[in-house]
Amino acid sequence: MQWIAIAALHAFLYCFMLVVPSSGIWLSNTGGHDIPFFFIKLPNWFEENRAIAHIAESLHFWLAYTLLALVVLHVLEQHQFLKRMWRRVVRN
């Protein structure tokens, strides 16, 4: 059961690592801003629309904080794993 939870956490981490930048691109394009990427201006994928930009801003905000929460869960899980491994090393 623990393996399934860890696999799901990693799957969500990778998913959110793709979704958060995509929502940022959506936010920037609908807000009428250019997106520089290593000195190259990325093409606009979405039309400028201030009404949708408000929705995109909320979505990007909550997705980013959800990714942050998943990273914190991952760090805590790794901390617990390292504590268990250290106890095994010390016993032997």
Secondary structure as UniProt FT lines:
FT   HELIX           2..30
FT   TURN            31..32
FT   STRAND          35..37
FT   TURN            38..39
FT   STRAND          40..42
FT   HELIX           50..91
//
